[in-house]
Amino acid sequence: MNTTLIKPFLRTVFSPETTPFISAGFEYDSKEIATHGVQKHQAIDFDVPRGTTVYAPADGYYVATFGEVLLEDQADIPTLVSVQKARAGNPYSDELRPPAKNGEWPIWFGGLFIQGWHKNGMYTQYGHLDWVDVSIPYYPPSAHKTNLMYSEVLKIDPREYKKPEISVFLKAGTPIGRTGMTGMGWGPRSFDFAALKRDERPDFSTAQYTHYTSPHLHFAVFGPRDSNGEPTKYYDPFGVYGTLNDAYPKNLSDWKKSKNSLWK
Ligand SMILES: [Zn+2]
């Protein structure tokens, strides 16, 4: 059972004027499994317009980094998307794409991410952002061929993250970033369309890049990392542990109502 003994500790990540739609629940449905090649989402996707402000839902220590890797199958062969399918995914960004090789493009996965460390060993992550607040330290990715790997700061020893030279402490309710669709495109990497700011942080707020038509915030909650730096347990903040077709609340005001909700 995926029940939780963690006390509710999250305030909303959006302003009361925002009406997010949960477009992917904690579990992937069959269509999403086929797209992503993995069985579990272990996060919640909130569809919101690009540029929607994201707020820290809990007091914590925050950092940001970027990653973007080629989507590959288990034999490390890049998964390609046909011109036809890509256009169905987003018909609006043809001019951004280089000519397709054999009518196909590579697919990228990742994006601009924030991670927060909170009380009781809890972590949060915020993905596919367009912009991260300048108060949050940014850690550039490391390059492996064309892949950009997230900074290892995400896996830092829990005794280290509170150091002011590593992270910034923010109170719940502080704006931390703006939503986008980075790391969810094809053809060229989204990273190559970014304006690079101070400390090399990418800013996508005015950038056009290839992406699917559903900008969203990927929001993950997990418990302490193990000795390999992998999360020991992921939590559905709503306590539903279902696909998008299950009983996820539609209204922001209902987020705290489900039995094992982590929303305060
Ligand atoms: Zn997601």
Residues whose N, C-alpha, C, O or C-beta is under 5 A from the ligand:
A	BS01	ZN	A43 I44 D45 H218
